[in-house]
Amino acid sequence: MKNFKKNGKLLSFILVAMLGGVIFALTACGGNNSEPVDARATYEINRLYMDGQQVDILENYAGSRLTFVGEENGGNVIIRIGTVDVQASINPSREHPSFADGFWHHHLYAGVTASGSPRINLAEALPALGIDDNQATDNTQSNYQRGNLHYIVETGEFRLRLTIDGIVHDLIFAEI
């Protein structure tokens, strides 16, 4: 019985030590001690258009913003709609014809920004909005995103375009 008590105490000590090591490893590898990153630019929702008509900003869009982190080409954007954050990798090019056209298209990647990489799906990422499903199945194409992010060259603002119940919602973001 004495050996059982000694072995039990030893086993308890080993288990506690192992658990502590696991917690330390998880924390050290990015748990709650993640290093903050500096935003390159932040934009807040400024206006809302529905089918081209300016309307009051809907309650579910209040507090929405775009936060750009890292390089312009190959960085990330955190899209906050209401209280939900969606992270996307971006790879815009000023040589893209959309820049010269005035509405610079930003692809929204789920990870790697190489051509042909999977895109995010805003309908899945923001289910509460009820974004229309366009039946797109190729996750390497822009229409799979079920929404588009454009930089408006003339005004220096961003437009996030979503279609909900057949109505085009243009969320306009101005730099803060």
Order of alpha helices (4+ residues) and beta strands (2+ residues): alpha-beta-beta-beta-beta-beta-alpha-beta-alpha-beta-beta-beta
